Amino acid sequence: MSLQYAILLFIVLLASTTMRNEAIPGGWTPIKNINDPHVTEIANYAVTEHDKKTGLNLKLEKVISGETKVVNGIIYCLNISASDSNKHNIAVLERQQFRKLTSFAPLK
């Protein structure tokens, strides 16, 4: 009987160790590599969508920092610098083949 408990304990500990590396649904997770090409792609998407809505012609200079949150997709909350010499906070919802710019505001 104690062997069964030892095996069960091992399985539970193994599962909890594996799950620790995954994003927690509903919690914000800092982006470790802000130079990741996918993060840059999300930021460029946000700038392009903002330009379409406003008629401006901003260009992404760089991603400064960011976080992600898992909620029926992934929300990217990024701080960026743009060609207007300003910094902006953007939010993009991404799920499978869908993206939506949900916020583009000056960074205070």
Residue pairs with C-beta under 8 A, 6 or more apart in sequence:
23 29
23 68
23 69
23 70
24 70
25 70
25 71
26 69
26 70
26 71
27 69
27 70
28 67
28 68
28 69
28 77
29 67
29 68
29 69
30 65
30 66
30 67
31 39
31 65
31 66
31 67
31 68
31 76
31 78
33 39
34 63
34 64
34 65
34 66
35 63
39 63
39 66
39 76
39 78
40 60
40 63
42 76
42 78
42 92
42 94
42 99
43 60
43 63
43 78
43 80
43 90
44 60
45 92
45 99
45 101
46 78
46 80
46 90
46 92
46 101
46 104
47 58
47 59
47 60
47 80
47 82
47 90
49 101
49 104
50 56
50 58
50 90
50 101
50 104
51 57
51 58
56 84
57 83
58 82
58 83
58 84
59 82
59 83
60 80
60 82
60 83
61 80
61 81
61 82
61 83
62 80
62 81
63 78
63 79
63 80
64 78
64 79
64 80
64 81
64 87
65 78
65 79
66 76
66 77
66 78
66 79
67 76
67 77
68 74
68 75
68 76
68 77
69 75
69 77
72 95
73 93
73 94
73 95
73 96
73 98
74 93
74 94
74 95
75 91
75 92
75 93
75 94
75 102
76 90
76 91
76 92
76 94
77 89
77 90
77 91
78 89
78 90
78 91
78 92
79 87
79 88
79 89
79 90
79 107
80 87
80 88
80 89
80 90
81 87
81 88
82 88
86 106
86 107
87 106
87 107
88 104
88 105
88 106
88 107
89 103
89 104
89 105
89 106
89 107
90 101
90 103
90 104
90 105
91 101
91 102
91 103
91 104
92 99
92 100
92 101
92 102
93 99
93 100
93 102
